[in-house]
């Protein structure tokens, strides 16, 4: 792989891409400027070109992107200036849940999503359970 423009028009940032073997497509979660930065999901047969919108843009401002498997199911996560990590269904970006991190307010201006999977089912409070 070698970095190059992928042909999306407009302003985009914070990409996170995965190959979805079930769909047989490359999926890309990223920010696009639509008034504010909003999350959108794109897909292509190739990793380096041909992306078409699959879902989004979402209604709220967002930053950072992460496609992550939790409980054997993929989710789209993104942060915000509102100190929330938004958890959306994959790939249609429907609301799943939000997490507030107000305790971090004095250290962080924005919330960027990051997960460290532990052997315990720590995602039960998200309403997600299953095998990891």
Beta strands, then each sheet from edge to edge (+ up, - down):
strand 1: 12-20
strand 2: 25-33
strand 3: 37-44
strand 4: 52-56
strand 5: 63-70
strand 6: 73-79
strand 7: 84-89
strand 8: 95-100
sheet 1: 1+ 2- 3+ 4-
sheet 2: 5+ 6- 7+ 8-
end
